Structures are given as structure tokens and as C-alpha cells.
Amino acid sequence: MKLTTIHTGNFKLDGGAMFGVVPKTLWCKINPADENNMCNWSMRCLLVEVNDRKILIDTGIGNKQSEKFYSHYYLNGENSLESSLEQIGIGYNEITDVLLTHLHFDHCGGAVIELDKKLVPAFPNAVYYTTEAHWNHANNPNPREKASFLKENFSALKEKDVLEFVNEGDFIAETIEVKVFNGHTVGMIAPLIHLSNGNKLFYAADLIPSSGHLKPNFVMSYDIQPLVSMEERERINAQAIEEGWYYFYEHDLNVEVSSIIKNERNAYTLGETFLLSDIA
């Protein structure tokens, strides 16, 4: 098995929205904001190569939206999905599977591209995965979450019949375990990767978007069920400590992988930090 971090660029979001009711005096120590209260976040994806499968987890924000749309998010950084795959010599046609944790635009924007003025799956030989509950939710969103679901990012997957629904406990390529959460959005997947060396890597998606969100009450305003998010974080953090998991952070600008611990105040916090190559 081989794991590779796929950097797809950075974007900015309001710090208050990312930390909800937590006071700025607390969160700004770990995620400094600019003069407009915006914090910079990564869109870090993951490529898992096992046997003859090349499995991409999430696809970043993509490049088919308007300049006006992207201007709201202050895209920055030198990387993109295309350039990162190109750097490791992998073409879009080589990807066999794409696991979409959920269909918010910053996670699935690169799943579909515009080709000859038509929207088509970006990875022509891949099967795409999400949960049925999330698919139904994304296609019939509540007013609060509607702006995060852009149907041009995922409708072609159903139309081209490349979409497959998975459930809690399913495995992809016998190594990626599907874990489903409902606090951030209905039916989100945060997969647990069983590594060949015996380690386990939890791709935390938007359940725990950064190492600054390890405390269960540091919940984003974007979460549609914040109390459920808190319960889910408490449960998964406890299991991670008991079983010695590593966390892979999708949105943390500085921390790629870490262990987690409980500190002297019995609060979940960052343990050791690693690069992916250190633990895989």
C-alpha cells in the first residue's frame, strides 16, 4: 500500500464561522485571522494505492466555477488537483475509485469537469462513492446548507452511472473502512484506513477539519447538528486514543497528520505531529 498527500490549494473562510460559539480569543491562538477575520485553510486530499487500485479521497474545489465565485474564498497556494497528480506521474484515467466524503463544493468540486461544454466525471475510469442518505440530502438541501451544494459538481456522476452508494462498515479495496457521521451534514463519510503496517489513519474530513477542532465543543457554524457533532467527536476521539489511531486533517494548513491525547485537564488535544510518510 502507498499513501500520498494530494494538495489541491488553499482557501479562506471566516474564523468565527469555523469555530462557532468559541470566542476568538481562544481560536485565534491556533488559527490566526487576517484583518477581515478570515483564516487560511488547506484542501488536502489523499491518494491510496493498493494492489491495482488507485483510490482518491476527495477532490478539492475544482476549477470550473466563475471567477466571482472563487473570489469569495480567496484561493491561494501553488497546488491544484491536476498539478499534484501530475507531479507524481498519475493521470486522471488511472484513478480507479473516488471516495467523496460529502458533496460540499470544497470537497467535490474536482470530481466533475467541463469538457466540450458538457459536464462529465473528471476521472473517466473511476467509480465514485458516497452514501445514499447524503446523496438525497445534497439534492434536496435545507436552506441553510443550500449554498454549499452545487449540483454541477455531482449531477453528472448519476447521469453517467458511475456513482455507487456505500454504508457504515463497508470496505473499499479491503482497506478503507466507511464510517458515517451526521453532525456536519447528513451521511458524511470519514474513512478509516487500515495500513499495511498495522497502523490506522482516520481521514477526519469535516468531522474534525483541523487539529484546532479536536475539542468536541469547537464546532463549526457550518455543522447542521452541532450537538450531534460534539457527540460524534467525543466517541471517535475516545476510540482513536484507545486504539492508537492517527488523524489526517483535510483543512489544517500546518498539520498534516497527528496523534491525539488527553491533557492534564482531561481535554482532547494534539499529540505528536507527523508527515504522512512518517506513519504509512
Backbone as CSV, one residue per row, in Angstrom:
resi,resn,N_x,N_y,N_z,CA_x,CA_y,CA_z,C_x,C_y,C_z
1,MET,0.841,-1.201,0.000,0.000,0.000,0.000,0.876,1.250,0.000
2,LYS,0.431,2.250,-0.750,1.138,3.519,-0.803,0.151,4.652,-0.605
3,LEU,0.488,5.600,0.275,-0.357,6.758,0.534,0.383,8.021,0.131
4,THR,-0.323,8.924,-0.543,0.268,10.179,-0.990,-0.690,11.324,-0.700
5,THR,-0.190,12.365,-0.069,-0.987,13.570,0.132,-1.150,14.290,-1.202
6,ILE,-2.381,14.670,-1.508,-2.678,15.408,-2.735,-3.134,16.811,-2.335
7,HIS,-2.258,17.769,-2.540,-2.576,19.154,-2.193,-3.352,19.795,-3.347
8,THR,-4.501,20.369,-3.047,-5.314,20.966,-4.115,-5.469,22.473,-3.952
9,GLY,-4.638,23.080,-3.100,-4.708,24.522,-2.898,-5.314,24.879,-1.556
10,ASN,-5.318,26.170,-1.272,-5.847,26.694,-0.019,-6.987,27.668,-0.300
11,PHE,-7.806,27.903,0.715,-8.854,28.904,0.605,-9.092,29.527,1.968
12,LYS,-9.838,30.627,1.986,-10.071,31.336,3.242,-11.556,31.301,3.609
13,LEU,-11.797,31.111,4.903,-13.140,31.154,5.457,-13.111,31.983,6.733
14,ASP,-14.251,32.540,7.071,-14.370,33.352,8.274,-14.053,32.520,9.511
15,GLY,-13.176,33.039,10.355,-12.772,32.304,11.545,-13.922,32.033,12.498
16,GLY,-14.816,32.991,12.635,-15.968,32.782,13.510,-16.860,31.665,13.014
17,ALA,-17.049,31.585,11.693,-17.860,30.505,11.135,-17.206,29.152,11.358
18,MET,-15.884,29.121,11.343,-15.172,27.854,11.514,-15.144,27.368,12.959
19,PHE,-15.403,28.269,13.898,-15.354,27.863,15.310,-16.634,28.142,16.080
20,GLY,-17.674,28.598,15.402,-18.976,28.728,16.043,-18.967,29.646,17.246
21,VAL,-19.446,29.132,18.383,-19.609,29.960,19.581,-18.317,30.116,20.383
22,VAL,-17.247,29.466,19.949,-15.976,29.588,20.663,-15.425,31.006,20.476
23,PRO,-15.051,31.700,21.552,-14.563,33.080,21.426,-13.287,33.168,20.583
24,LYS,-13.170,34.266,19.860,-11.998,34.473,19.015,-10.714,34.474,19.826
25,THR,-10.761,34.933,21.070,-9.565,34.960,21.911,-8.984,33.569,22.117
26,LEU,-9.804,32.543,21.944,-9.316,31.165,22.080,-8.851,30.599,20.747
27,TRP,-9.708,30.726,19.699,-9.332,30.064,18.450,-8.234,30.786,17.678
28,CYS,-8.105,32.109,17.876,-7.104,32.828,17.092,-5.672,32.482,17.501
29,LYS,-5.520,31.847,18.665,-4.183,31.426,19.083,-3.655,30.298,18.204
30,ILE,-4.565,29.486,17.671,-4.145,28.358,16.843,-4.415,28.589,15.361
31,ASN,-5.352,29.490,15.053,-5.669,29.823,13.660,-5.767,31.335,13.517
32,PRO,-4.634,32.029,13.416,-4.662,33.493,13.333,-5.479,33.973,12.136
33,ALA,-6.254,35.027,12.379,-7.092,35.604,11.324,-6.443,36.861,10.761
34,ASP,-6.821,37.192,9.510,-6.333,38.440,8.927,-7.245,39.591,9.348
35,GLU,-7.037,40.746,8.751,-7.793,41.940,9.150,-9.281,41.819,8.839
36,ASN,-9.658,40.881,7.993,-11.068,40.653,7.669,-11.659,39.450,8.413
37,ASN,-10.921,38.971,9.408,-11.348,37.830,10.223,-11.313,36.514,9.452
38,MET,-10.591,36.482,8.342,-10.502,35.278,7.535,-9.274,34.463,7.935
39,CYS,-9.481,33.141,8.016,-8.386,32.212,8.279,-8.109,31.398,7.021
40,ASN,-6.852,31.029,6.845,-6.458,30.265,5.672,-6.520,28.770,5.980
41,TRP,-7.067,27.988,5.037,-7.279,26.556,5.241,-6.802,25.781,4.022
42,SER,-6.294,24.605,4.252,-5.887,23.743,3.146,-7.094,22.984,2.615
43,MET,-6.937,22.417,1.447,-7.888,21.442,0.887,-7.055,20.211,0.524
44,ARG,-6.673,19.486,1.550,-5.722,18.377,1.444,-6.467,17.071,1.207
45,CYS,-6.189,16.434,0.092,-6.832,15.166,-0.258,-5.825,14.028,-0.120
46,LEU,-6.252,12.814,-0.388,-5.400,11.650,-0.142,-5.561,10.630,-1.252
47,LEU,-4.429,10.117,-1.719,-4.424,9.038,-2.700,-3.953,7.758,-2.023
48,VAL,-4.757,6.713,-2.136,-4.425,5.410,-1.570,-4.233,4.437,-2.731
49,GLU,-3.030,3.886,-2.843,-2.739,2.900,-3.881,-2.594,1.533,-3.218
50,VAL,-3.450,0.612,-3.596,-3.407,-0.726,-3.025,-3.719,-1.725,-4.127
51,ASN,-2.810,-2.718,-4.289,-2.903,-3.670,-5.395,-3.010,-2.900,-6.713
52,ASP,-4.072,-3.129,-7.482,-4.199,-2.430,-8.764,-5.167,-1.250,-8.685
53,ARG,-5.489,-0.816,-7.472,-6.454,0.274,-7.278,-5.720,1.565,-6.927
54,LYS,-6.210,2.641,-7.472,-5.758,3.984,-7.114,-6.988,4.750,-6.662
55,ILE,-7.085,4.965,-5.348,-8.303,5.477,-4.723,-8.046,6.892,-4.225
56,LEU,-8.780,7.849,-4.750,-8.648,9.244,-4.361,-9.757,9.598,-3.377
57,ILE,-9.369,10.170,-2.251,-10.346,10.615,-1.257,-10.473,12.131,-1.349
58,ASP,-11.637,12.584,-1.788,-11.985,13.982,-2.033,-11.173,14.581,-3.184
59,THR,-11.663,15.718,-3.692,-11.089,16.272,-4.929,-10.884,17.783,-4.883
60,GLY,-11.042,18.421,-3.720,-10.846,19.859,-3.646,-11.959,20.646,-4.320
61,ILE,-11.687,21.907,-4.571,-12.717,22.845,-5.010,-12.912,22.869,-6.531
62,GLY,-11.968,22.287,-7.278,-12.102,22.268,-8.735,-11.760,23.598,-9.380
63,ASN,-12.037,23.685,-10.691,-11.663,24.905,-11.421,-12.717,25.355,-12.418
64,LYS,-13.949,24.858,-12.291,-14.957,25.174,-13.311,-15.948,26.253,-12.886
65,GLN,-15.826,26.762,-11.661,-16.729,27.819,-11.231,-16.254,29.177,-11.753
66,SER,-17.075,30.187,-11.555,-16.763,31.525,-12.064,-15.708,32.211,-11.197
67,GLU,-15.064,33.200,-11.777,-14.094,33.986,-11.011,-14.760,34.657,-9.823
68,LYS,-15.995,35.091,-9.990,-16.717,35.727,-8.889,-16.904,34.751,-7.740
69,PHE,-17.267,33.513,-8.057,-17.441,32.502,-7.008,-16.132,32.307,-6.253
70,TYR,-15.049,32.097,-6.976,-13.779,31.838,-6.312,-13.281,33.048,-5.526
71,SER,-13.656,34.244,-5.955,-13.189,35.443,-5.258,-13.707,35.514,-3.826
72,HIS,-14.825,34.857,-3.546,-15.366,34.850,-2.188,-14.494,34.039,-1.240
73,TYR,-13.631,33.181,-1.795,-12.880,32.243,-0.961,-11.366,32.452,-1.041
74,TYR,-10.926,33.472,-1.740,-9.521,33.903,-1.717,-8.574,32.712,-1.942
75,LEU,-8.768,32.015,-3.035,-7.929,30.863,-3.327,-6.459,31.276,-3.363
76,ASN,-5.624,30.429,-2.795,-4.199,30.743,-2.744,-3.389,29.454,-2.677
77,GLY,-2.095,29.583,-2.851,-1.214,28.422,-2.883,-0.890,28.034,-4.316
78,GLU,0.154,27.249,-4.468,0.650,26.905,-5.796,0.089,25.595,-6.324
79,ASN,-0.627,24.838,-5.497,-1.047,23.497,-5.889,-2.481,23.448,-6.385
80,SER,-2.751,22.444,-7.208,-4.101,22.122,-7.644,-4.193,20.606,-7.726
81,LEU,-5.405,20.096,-7.858,-5.579,18.657,-8.006,-4.797,18.150,-9.218
82,GLU,-4.925,18.848,-10.320,-4.266,18.429,-11.558,-2.747,18.436,-11.416
83,SER,-2.200,19.517,-10.857,-0.739,19.618,-10.757,-0.180,18.613,-9.761
84,SER,-0.902,18.349,-8.693,-0.407,17.405,-7.688,-0.377,15.985,-8.228
85,LEU,-1.402,15.599,-8.980,-1.385,14.279,-9.591,-0.298,14.196,-10.665
86,GLU,-0.136,15.275,-11.392,0.888,15.314,-12.444,2.284,15.163,-11.857
87,GLN,2.510,15.767,-10.686,3.821,15.704,-10.044,4.215,14.282,-9.667
88,ILE,3.234,13.423,-9.400,3.553,12.042,-9.042,3.318,11.086,-10.215
89,GLY,3.101,11.662,-11.390,3.017,10.867,-12.604,1.766,10.039,-12.750
90,ILE,0.667,10.522,-12.195,-0.590,9.776,-12.288,-1.601,10.597,-13.089
91,GLY,-2.139,9.986,-14.138,-3.140,10.638,-14.965,-4.543,10.418,-14.443
92,TYR,-5.454,11.268,-14.839,-6.833,11.151,-14.389,-7.431,9.792,-14.779
93,ASN,-7.010,9.265,-15.902,-7.573,7.993,-16.362,-7.076,6.796,-15.564
94,GLU,-6.058,7.000,-14.710,-5.535,5.913,-13.886,-6.269,5.762,-12.557
95,ILE,-7.021,6.777,-12.152,-7.761,6.703,-10.891,-8.916,5.711,-11.050
96,THR,-8.974,4.728,-10.150,-10.000,3.683,-10.254,-11.211,3.948,-9.368
97,ASP,-10.997,4.719,-8.283,-12.070,4.954,-7.313,-11.934,6.365,-6.753
98,VAL,-13.065,7.015,-6.524,-13.075,8.330,-5.884,-14.088,8.284,-4.743
99,LEU,-13.589,8.385,-3.533,-14.449,8.430,-2.352,-14.680,9.885,-1.985
100,LEU,-15.919,10.332,-2.074,-16.275,11.700,-1.720,-16.840,11.693,-0.307
101,THR,-16.132,12.338,0.611,-16.608,12.342,1.993,-17.991,12.979,2.086
102,HIS,-18.186,14.062,1.325,-19.502,14.688,1.194,-19.440,15.644,0.013
103,LEU,-20.559,16.236,-0.323,-20.688,16.957,-1.586,-20.678,18.474,-1.430
104,HIS,-20.121,18.986,-0.342,-19.862,20.413,-0.250,-18.795,20.780,-1.278
105,PHE,-18.878,21.989,-1.829,-18.095,22.340,-3.008,-16.595,22.229,-2.805
106,ASP,-16.092,22.422,-1.593,-14.648,22.378,-1.370,-14.119,20.958,-1.244
107,HIS,-15.014,19.979,-1.268,-14.617,18.577,-1.173,-14.840,17.811,-2.478
108,CYS,-15.749,18.297,-3.315,-16.086,17.515,-4.520,-16.005,18.322,-5.809
109,GLY,-15.521,19.570,-5.733,-15.504,20.411,-6.925,-14.693,19.841,-8.073
110,GLY,-13.653,19.063,-7.751,-12.825,18.478,-8.793,-13.316,17.144,-9.315
111,ALA,-14.469,16.676,-8.824,-14.997,15.366,-9.239,-15.574,15.393,-10.641
112,VAL,-15.995,16.574,-11.069,-16.614,16.752,-12.386,-15.896,17.902,-13.089
113,ILE,-15.679,17.743,-14.374,-15.045,18.796,-15.170,-15.950,19.173,-16.334
114,GLU,-15.665,20.324,-16.914,-16.379,20.732,-18.120,-15.528,20.371,-19.332
115,LEU,-16.077,19.580,-20.225,-15.373,19.126,-21.413,-16.271,19.311,-22.622
116,ASP,-15.822,20.109,-23.583,-16.628,20.401,-24.771,-18.011,20.937,-24.377
117,LYS,-17.995,21.829,-23.387,-19.197,22.499,-22.889,-20.205,21.539,-22.239
118,LYS,-19.717,20.361,-21.851,-20.556,19.402,-21.132,-19.878,19.027,-19.827
119,LEU,-20.680,18.745,-18.814,-20.147,18.322,-17.530,-20.019,16.802,-17.529
120,VAL,-18.805,16.328,-17.240,-18.532,14.889,-17.248,-17.681,14.540,-16.032
121,PRO,-17.706,13.276,-15.587,-16.813,12.873,-14.493,-15.357,13.133,-14.852
122,ALA,-14.619,13.700,-13.925,-13.227,14.062,-14.192,-12.348,12.834,-14.385
123,PHE,-12.702,11.736,-13.709,-11.899,10.526,-13.751,-12.690,9.476,-14.529
124,PRO,-12.417,9.313,-15.814,-13.294,8.561,-16.709,-13.391,7.073,-16.407
125,ASN,-12.414,6.524,-15.682,-12.426,5.089,-15.394,-12.720,4.774,-13.933
126,ALA,-13.199,5.769,-13.201,-13.390,5.600,-11.763,-14.846,5.365,-11.389
127,VAL,-15.015,4.622,-10.294,-16.289,4.534,-9.594,-16.250,5.566,-8.470
128,TYR,-17.329,6.292,-8.307,-17.425,7.318,-7.263,-18.323,6.815,-6.133
129,TYR,-17.954,7.145,-4.893,-18.696,6.651,-3.736,-19.183,7.797,-2.851
130,THR,-20.410,7.666,-2.374,-20.944,8.485,-1.301,-22.020,7.640,-0.626
131,THR,-22.715,8.189,0.360,-23.823,7.463,0.972,-25.137,7.897,0.318
132,GLU,-26.092,7.001,0.311,-27.380,7.335,-0.282,-28.072,8.451,0.487
133,ALA,-27.955,8.409,1.821,-28.570,9.466,2.632,-27.980,10.827,2.284
134,HIS,-26.670,10.865,2.081,-26.061,12.151,1.754,-26.436,12.590,0.345
135,TRP,-26.477,11.652,-0.581,-26.879,11.991,-1.947,-28.271,12.618,-1.970
136,ASN,-29.191,12.016,-1.266,-30.556,12.545,-1.215,-30.584,13.911,-0.547
137,HIS,-29.791,14.069,0.487,-29.724,15.342,1.205,-29.137,16.441,0.320
138,ALA,-28.065,16.111,-0.416,-27.412,17.106,-1.271,-28.313,17.561,-2.407
139,ASN,-29.182,16.668,-2.871,-30.091,17.010,-3.956,-31.381,17.659,-3.469
140,ASN,-31.583,17.671,-2.174,-32.755,18.340,-1.578,-32.313,19.052,-0.298
141,PRO,-31.397,20.001,-0.417,-30.775,20.595,0.771,-31.698,21.544,1.521
142,ASN,-31.405,21.703,2.793,-32.127,22.706,3.581,-31.618,24.088,3.192
143,PRO,-32.387,25.138,3.450,-31.988,26.492,3.026,-30.652,26.941,3.608
144,ARG,-30.326,26.485,4.799,-29.090,26.901,5.462,-27.856,26.334,4.768
145,GLU,-27.988,25.142,4.197,-26.848,24.441,3.618,-26.822,24.510,2.096
146,LYS,-27.855,25.066,1.519,-28.035,25.010,0.068,-26.855,25.576,-0.706
147,ALA,-26.248,26.648,-0.205,-25.163,27.295,-0.937,-23.909,26.424,-1.032
148,SER,-23.820,25.408,-0.191,-22.642,24.537,-0.208,-22.757,23.418,-1.229
149,PHE,-23.970,23.160,-1.715,-24.208,22.080,-2.671,-24.439,22.674,-4.066
150,LEU,-23.464,22.510,-4.934,-23.580,22.985,-6.308,-23.778,21.760,-7.189
151,LYS,-24.956,21.625,-7.767,-25.281,20.384,-8.466,-24.380,20.113,-9.667
152,GLU,-23.776,21.163,-10.216,-22.850,20.936,-11.321,-21.614,20.154,-10.870
153,ASN,-21.388,20.080,-9.552,-20.251,19.328,-9.032,-20.509,17.830,-8.935
154,PHE,-21.775,17.413,-9.031,-22.023,15.988,-8.809,-23.149,15.378,-9.637
155,SER,-23.992,16.160,-10.291,-25.121,15.579,-11.020,-24.667,14.648,-12.139
156,ALA,-23.535,14.960,-12.782,-23.044,14.125,-13.886,-22.659,12.724,-13.426
157,LEU,-22.358,12.565,-12.148,-21.969,11.244,-11.642,-23.135,10.264,-11.734
158,LYS,-24.318,10.756,-11.429,-25.516,9.920,-11.541,-25.896,9.722,-13.001
159,GLU,-25.814,10.785,-13.761,-26.201,10.720,-15.176,-25.319,9.746,-15.957
160,LYS,-24.042,9.666,-15.597,-23.101,8.784,-16.306,-23.002,7.408,-15.639
161,ASP,-23.801,7.179,-14.619,-23.893,5.881,-13.954,-22.554,5.414,-13.394
162,VAL,-21.827,6.326,-12.758,-20.550,5.960,-12.136,-20.611,6.086,-10.613
163,LEU,-21.817,6.282,-10.088,-21.998,6.518,-8.662,-22.421,5.238,-7.957
164,GLU,-21.780,4.970,-6.825,-22.133,3.798,-6.024,-22.313,4.223,-4.569
165,PHE,-23.379,3.754,-3.944,-23.642,4.101,-2.551,-22.988,3.078,-1.623
166,VAL,-22.407,3.580,-0.533,-21.795,2.724,0.476,-22.435,3.007,1.826
167,ASN,-22.210,2.097,2.752,-22.829,2.175,4.072,-21.781,2.047,5.169
168,GLU,-22.169,2.419,6.373,-21.326,2.240,7.553,-20.807,0.804,7.608
169,GLY,-19.489,0.670,7.783,-18.885,-0.649,7.918,-18.437,-1.289,6.625
170,ASP,-18.834,-0.730,5.469,-18.352,-1.252,4.186,-16.854,-0.988,4.053
171,PHE,-16.196,-1.784,3.210,-14.785,-1.585,2.914,-14.601,-1.361,1.425
172,ILE,-13.700,-0.449,1.078,-13.280,-0.239,-0.301,-11.868,-0.802,-0.421
173,ALA,-11.685,-1.713,-1.345,-10.393,-2.377,-1.560,-9.877,-3.052,-0.287
174,GLU,-10.775,-3.472,0.561,-10.460,-4.230,1.774,-9.573,-3.475,2.758
175,THR,-9.400,-2.182,2.556,-8.515,-1.429,3.441,-9.096,-0.092,3.905
176,ILE,-10.086,0.433,3.195,-10.688,1.716,3.558,-12.073,1.446,4.134
177,GLU,-12.197,1.639,5.426,-13.447,1.349,6.135,-14.336,2.591,6.153
178,VAL,-15.568,2.419,5.749,-16.515,3.524,5.702,-17.085,3.779,7.098
179,LYS,-16.912,5.001,7.572,-17.533,5.444,8.822,-18.397,6.654,8.499
180,VAL,-19.634,6.649,8.986,-20.623,7.655,8.588,-20.982,8.533,9.784
181,PHE,-21.087,9.845,9.529,-21.379,10.831,10.564,-22.452,11.794,10.057
182,ASN,-23.194,12.381,10.992,-24.357,13.193,10.614,-24.385,14.595,11.212
183,GLY,-23.389,14.957,12.002,-23.413,16.266,12.636,-23.097,17.407,11.683
184,HIS,-22.052,17.247,10.885,-21.683,18.309,9.938,-22.709,18.406,8.817
185,THR,-23.036,17.271,8.253,-24.068,17.160,7.236,-24.564,15.723,7.258
186,VAL,-25.706,15.472,6.689,-26.290,14.133,6.737,-25.456,13.155,5.905
187,GLY,-25.069,12.038,6.521,-24.438,10.957,5.781,-23.028,11.212,5.295
188,MET,-22.270,12.044,5.990,-20.878,12.294,5.613,-20.017,11.080,5.942
189,ILE,-19.065,10.781,5.073,-18.103,9.708,5.310,-16.790,10.305,5.828
190,ALA,-16.262,9.718,6.892,-14.894,9.994,7.339,-14.215,8.628,7.433
191,PRO,-13.476,8.233,6.404,-12.994,6.858,6.320,-11.817,6.561,7.257
192,LEU,-11.766,5.310,7.690,-10.656,4.814,8.497,-9.830,3.882,7.616
193,ILE,-8.560,4.225,7.448,-7.694,3.476,6.538,-6.828,2.516,7.351
194,HIS,-6.951,1.243,7.054,-6.174,0.206,7.727,-4.873,0.015,6.944
195,LEU,-3.768,0.477,7.517,-2.494,0.477,6.817,-1.830,-0.900,6.892
196,SER,-0.972,-1.162,5.936,-0.329,-2.476,5.856,0.628,-2.726,7.011
197,ASN,1.089,-1.663,7.683,1.982,-1.832,8.825,1.236,-1.978,10.148
198,GLY,-0.101,-2.061,10.072,-0.902,-2.238,11.276,-1.458,-0.952,11.851
199,ASN,-0.947,0.190,11.419,-1.482,1.466,11.884,-2.855,1.725,11.283
200,LYS,-3.589,2.652,11.896,-4.876,3.086,11.361,-4.850,4.604,11.211
201,LEU,-5.285,5.074,10.050,-5.294,6.500,9.736,-6.728,6.939,9.514
202,PHE,-7.179,7.876,10.330,-8.553,8.380,10.245,-8.557,9.659,9.433
203,TYR,-9.181,9.606,8.250,-9.338,10.785,7.404,-10.539,11.550,7.949
204,ALA,-10.260,12.594,8.731,-11.288,13.178,9.591,-12.287,14.068,8.875
205,ALA,-12.009,14.414,7.598,-12.949,15.212,6.796,-13.421,16.429,7.588
206,ASP,-14.727,16.733,7.555,-15.233,17.896,8.287,-15.824,17.537,9.637
207,LEU,-15.628,16.287,10.082,-15.925,15.987,11.478,-14.925,16.720,12.362
208,ILE,-13.650,16.626,11.995,-12.574,17.337,12.695,-11.692,17.944,11.608
209,PRO,-12.071,19.112,11.098,-11.393,19.661,9.916,-9.945,20.071,10.140
210,SER,-9.586,20.362,11.386,-8.210,20.743,11.682,-7.878,20.295,13.094
211,SER,-6.598,20.348,13.419,-6.188,19.971,14.774,-6.743,20.934,15.820
212,GLY,-7.146,22.119,15.391,-7.768,23.071,16.304,-9.202,22.741,16.643
213,HIS,-9.745,21.697,16.018,-11.131,21.301,16.259,-11.238,19.993,17.046
214,LEU,-10.164,19.584,17.699,-10.197,18.315,18.421,-11.137,18.343,19.627
215,LYS,-11.221,19.483,20.295,-12.151,19.576,21.422,-13.579,19.473,20.886
216,PRO,-14.390,18.613,21.461,-15.741,18.416,20.924,-16.577,19.677,20.806
217,ASN,-16.362,20.674,21.687,-17.188,21.885,21.643,-16.673,22.920,20.642
218,PHE,-15.525,22.684,20.016,-15.023,23.591,18.988,-15.678,23.207,17.657
219,VAL,-16.948,23.523,17.547,-17.793,23.069,16.444,-18.020,24.206,15.460
220,MET,-17.976,23.890,14.185,-18.194,24.896,13.152,-19.650,25.348,13.087
221,SER,-19.851,26.607,12.715,-21.212,27.088,12.451,-21.814,26.414,11.228
222,TYR,-20.967,25.833,10.383,-21.459,25.129,9.211,-22.136,23.799,9.563
223,ASP,-21.873,23.261,10.746,-22.459,21.977,11.129,-23.962,22.126,11.328
224,ILE,-24.735,21.268,10.684,-26.189,21.417,10.760,-26.753,20.869,12.066
225,GLN,-26.008,19.978,12.741,-26.434,19.436,14.033,-25.237,19.480,14.993
226,PRO,-24.953,20.650,15.559,-23.737,20.799,16.363,-23.675,19.876,17.574
227,LEU,-24.802,19.603,18.206,-24.771,18.699,19.359,-24.437,17.269,18.928
228,VAL,-24.900,16.896,17.751,-24.540,15.582,17.209,-23.050,15.556,16.880
229,SER,-22.529,16.625,16.317,-21.093,16.713,16.034,-20.272,16.516,17.307
230,MET,-20.713,17.145,18.380,-19.991,17.020,19.646,-19.983,15.579,20.138
231,GLU,-21.126,14.918,20.050,-21.197,13.519,20.483,-20.335,12.637,19.599
232,GLU,-20.362,12.883,18.296,-19.570,12.072,17.364,-18.073,12.263,17.599
233,ARG,-17.661,13.481,17.850,-16.246,13.745,18.118,-15.797,13.078,19.409
234,GLU,-16.610,13.189,20.429,-16.274,12.559,21.712,-16.088,11.058,21.529
235,ARG,-16.998,10.445,20.817,-16.958,8.990,20.619,-15.739,8.577,19.791
236,ILE,-15.481,9.290,18.701,-14.392,8.878,17.822,-13.037,9.204,18.442
237,ASN,-12.929,10.307,19.167,-11.678,10.632,19.846,-11.319,9.577,20.884
238,ALA,-12.318,9.146,21.640,-12.069,8.124,22.657,-11.576,6.829,22.014
239,GLN,-12.199,6.441,20.911,-11.782,5.227,20.218,-10.389,5.387,19.630
240,ALA,-10.098,6.571,19.084,-8.794,6.820,18.481,-7.675,6.706,19.512
241,ILE,-7.887,7.244,20.704,-6.870,7.154,21.753,-6.705,5.714,22.208
242,GLU,-7.810,5.026,22.386,-7.754,3.639,22.855,-7.021,2.738,21.869
243,GLU,-7.224,2.974,20.571,-6.662,2.091,19.547,-5.425,2.672,18.859
244,GLY,-5.011,3.872,19.258,-3.782,4.447,18.726,-3.855,4.902,17.284
245,TRP,-4.994,5.477,16.885,-5.137,5.958,15.511,-4.313,7.219,15.303
246,TYR,-4.028,7.481,14.042,-3.540,8.778,13.589,-4.678,9.503,12.873
247,TYR,-4.661,10.847,12.959,-5.649,11.660,12.260,-4.996,12.351,11.069
248,PHE,-5.696,12.351,9.953,-5.294,13.088,8.756,-6.255,14.261,8.605
249,TYR,-5.705,15.487,8.598,-6.535,16.687,8.598,-6.660,17.267,7.194
250,GLU,-7.882,17.436,6.741,-8.113,17.942,5.394,-7.889,19.440,5.297
251,HIS,-8.234,20.182,6.357,-8.222,21.642,6.261,-7.154,22.328,7.105
252,ASP,-6.371,21.590,7.842,-5.334,22.201,8.677,-4.179,22.657,7.800
253,LEU,-3.890,23.948,7.837,-2.863,24.499,6.956,-1.476,23.988,7.312
254,ASN,-1.237,23.681,8.581,0.115,23.366,9.037,0.317,21.926,9.497
255,VAL,-0.725,21.281,9.978,-0.587,19.917,10.498,-1.253,18.947,9.537
256,GLU,-0.455,18.020,9.024,-0.965,17.026,8.088,-1.534,15.819,8.823
257,VAL,-0.759,15.270,9.738,-1.131,14.061,10.477,-0.722,14.244,11.934
258,SER,-1.523,13.705,12.845,-1.121,13.743,14.257,-1.710,12.555,15.005
259,SER,-1.134,12.306,16.174,-1.820,11.501,17.178,-2.626,12.470,18.037
260,ILE,-3.517,11.946,18.858,-4.235,12.814,19.789,-4.093,12.250,21.202
261,ILE,-4.203,13.137,22.170,-4.064,12.754,23.578,-5.108,13.496,24.400
262,LYS,-5.228,13.110,25.661,-5.958,13.903,26.638,-4.938,14.586,27.533
263,ASN,-5.098,15.895,27.729,-4.130,16.632,28.546,-4.477,16.551,30.027
264,GLU,-3.750,17.312,30.807,-3.940,17.266,32.275,-5.320,17.755,32.696
265,ARG,-6.008,18.496,31.833,-7.369,18.955,32.140,-8.414,18.009,31.550
266,ASN,-7.959,16.841,31.089,-8.843,15.816,30.533,-9.508,16.263,29.240
267,ALA,-8.851,17.160,28.512,-9.376,17.655,27.235,-8.597,17.028,26.088
268,TYR,-9.294,16.736,25.000,-8.631,16.195,23.814,-7.771,17.279,23.177
269,THR,-6.561,16.898,22.810,-5.658,17.873,22.226,-4.649,17.179,21.313
270,LEU,-3.873,17.978,20.649,-2.881,17.499,19.698,-1.781,16.733,20.419
271,GLY,-1.435,15.558,19.885,-0.286,14.817,20.384,0.922,15.131,19.516
272,GLU,1.599,14.099,19.031,2.721,14.307,18.113,2.204,14.622,16.722
273,THR,2.967,15.422,16.006,2.593,15.730,14.617,3.558,15.015,13.667
274,PHE,3.033,14.665,12.507,3.799,13.862,11.560,3.509,14.330,10.134
275,LEU,4.396,13.944,9.234,4.072,13.912,7.824,3.489,12.537,7.522
276,LEU,2.714,12.450,6.458,2.099,11.180,6.117,3.145,10.088,5.939
277,SER,4.289,10.442,5.369,5.344,9.458,5.129,5.927,8.878,6.406
278,ASP,5.727,9.562,7.532,6.262,9.081,8.804,5.504,7.882,9.353
279,ILE,4.232,7.761,8.985,3.392,6.743,9.632,2.886,5.689,8.662
280,ALA,2.948,5.934,7.363,2.367,4.994,6.388,3.385,3.932,5.991
